[in-house]
């Protein structure tokens, strides 16, 4: 059985897309045997696909990528003078 999980991330501009691709690249060069990571996309989108023999491996890899994307978003927004907590409930 083969399983895959795909994330599509959309960006406001090409610079943000390129930056995320650069950030993710070092972590995803050497992957465990049986796991394949594919990256594709256009000017304002990035498609990340994790394929493996095991559904749990594909899903856990996609979740790890999603956490990396969320962290990237926080850092990107803060470094560009925007609120990194966009869309979060008020914790007070």
C-alpha positions in Angstrom: 0.0 0.0 0.0 1.2 3.5 -0.8 -0.1 6.6 1.0 0.4 10.3 0.4 -0.4 13.5 2.2 -0.3 16.8 0.4 -0.1 20.4 1.7 -0.7 23.4 -0.5 0.5 26.7 0.9 -0.5 29.9 -0.8 1.5 33.2 -0.4 0.9 36.9 -0.9 4.1 37.2 -3.0 6.9 35.2 -4.7 9.5 36.4 -2.1 7.6 34.6 0.8 7.3 31.4 -1.3 11.0 31.3 -2.2 11.9 32.0 1.5 9.8 29.1 2.8 11.2 26.7 0.1 14.7 27.7 1.1 14.0 27.2 4.8 12.5 23.7 4.3 15.1 22.5 1.8 17.9 21.6 4.2 15.7 19.5 6.5 14.2 17.5 3.6 17.3 16.6 1.6 17.9 13.2 3.3 14.7 11.4 4.2 14.3 7.9 5.6 14.0 4.9 3.3 10.5 4.4 2.1 9.6 8.1 2.3 9.6 10.5 -0.6 9.1 14.2 -0.4 8.1 16.2 -3.4 7.9 19.9 -3.9 6.2 21.8 -6.7 4.4 25.1 -7.1 3.8 28.2 -8.9 4.6 31.9 -8.2 2.4 32.1 -5.2 1.9 28.5 -4.1 4.0 25.7 -2.8 2.8 22.1 -2.9 4.5 19.6 -0.5 3.7 15.9 -0.8 4.9 13.1 1.5 4.6 9.6 0.0 5.4 6.4 1.9 4.4 2.8 2.3 2.7 3.7 5.6 -0.2 6.1 6.0 1.0 7.0 9.5 4.4 8.0 8.1 2.8 10.2 5.4 0.5 11.9 7.9 3.2 12.4 10.5 5.5 13.9 7.9 2.8 16.2 6.6 2.1 17.3 10.2 5.8 18.1 10.8 5.8 20.1 7.5 2.7 21.9 8.7 4.4 22.8 12.0 7.4 24.1 10.1 5.1 26.2 7.8 3.4 27.7 10.9 6.7 28.6 12.5 7.9 30.1 9.3 4.7 32.2 9.1 5.2 33.5 12.7 8.8 34.5 12.0 7.9 36.0 8.6 5.1 38.2 10.0 7.1 39.3 13.0 10.2 40.1 10.8 8.0 42.2 8.5 6.4 44.2 11.2 3.1 42.4 11.3 1.4 40.6 14.2 2.6 37.0 14.3 -0.6 36.0 16.2 -3.0 36.7 13.3 -6.1 34.6 13.7 -5.5 33.6 17.3 -7.9 33.9 20.1 -7.1 36.5 22.7 -5.4 34.7 25.6 -6.2 37.4 28.2 
